[in-house]
Amino acid sequence: MTAPAIAIVVVYSAGPRSVFELPLNVPAGCTARDARDMAAPAWGMQTETLRLLHLGVWGKPVAAEHLLKEGDRIELYRPLTVDPKVARRERFVRQGSKGAGLFAARREGGKAGY
C-alpha cells in the first residue's frame, strides 16, 4: 500500500522580480530536501546547484530533514549579495537627508517634522 500524497508548493527566485512556483504532490513523510530535489528537473536545474541554497517553510528557515505537511510552501533562499544595512546606508547617502525619511514630503509652509 502506498503512502497518501500531500500537496505542497516549492518556490524559488533566481533573481529580482522572477519567481518560479511549482505545485507538487509528494508522498507523506517527504522532507524539505526531497521536495527540493524533485523540483530541480522541472526547472531544468542541477540538483547540486539547488543544494547550495537554504530551505524555509512559509518564511521560516528549516533543516533539510524537516517533514512536510499538507499545504506547506517550501522556499529556496539564495544568498544575499549585499548586507541590507549597508545598502540602506548607501541609498541614504545618494538621496541625501532632504529627500529621504518620514518627513521628506512636507506641505507648503509646514514646520519641519509635522
N, C-alpha and C positions, 0 to 999 in steps of 0.2 A: 504494500500500500504506500502511495506517495504522500509526502507531507503537503498540507494545504498551502496554496500560493498566497502571498500577500502583495499588495500593490504599493509601490514606492516610486519616488521620483529622484533621479540623480541630476544635479545641476553643476555646470562648470562654466566659468567665464575665462576665455582665452585672453581677453584684453578689455579695455574700457568700452562700454556700450555694446558688448557682444556676449550673449548668454546662450548656452546650449542646455536644453532641458530634455531629459529622456525618461519617460514613464516606463517602468519595468514591473513585471510580475515575477517575483522570486520565491523560492521555497521558504517556508517558515524555518527559523534557525539560521538564516543568512546573516552574515556580518557585513559591516560597512566596507571592509576590504573586498569581499566577494562582489558586492554591488559595484564598486569602483572598477574592478576587473571586468565585469560584464559590460560596462558602459564603454570601455576603451575601443573595442572593434566597431561599435556603432558610430563613433565619432571619427573613425579612421586614424586612431592614435595608438601608439605603442603602450602596452601596459606598464613598461618600465618608466615611461615619461610620466604617467599619472601617479606612479608610486612615490614620486618626489613631492607630491602635493599633500597638504594636511587635510584631514577629514573633519566634517562637522555635521550635526543633525539639527536642523532648524536654528542655525546660528550659534550653536554651542559646540565647541571642539570636543571630539570624541576619539577614543582609541580605535585602531583598525579592527579590534576584536569585538567592538560594540555590536550587540544583537539588535537587529532591526525589528520594528513593529509596523503594523498596517498604517499606511498614510505617512510614513517618515519621508522627509526631504533630505537627502544626503547631498552635502555641498562639498565641493573640492576647492580648497583655497590655494591660490598661487602666492608665492612670497611677495612681500611689499618691496617695491623698488626704491622707495624713499620713505624716510620717517615722517609720519603725518605732522608731528610738531615742527619739524624743520620746514616742511612745505608751507605750513601756515605762517611761520615767521618770514619766509622769503616772499610770500604773497603780500604780507603786510608792508614789507619794505618797498616792494614795487608800487603798491597802491598809495602809500603814504598815509599819514594819520588822518588827513581831512576826508579822504574818500572811503574810509573803512570804518567798520564798527556800528554799534547800535544807533548812535545819534548822528550818523553821517548826513542823512537827509533831514534838513530842518525846514520848517515853514518860514516864509518871509517874515522877518522882524522877530522871530522867536529867539529865546535865550538858549545858550548852549546847554545841552543836557535835558531839554524839555521838548 
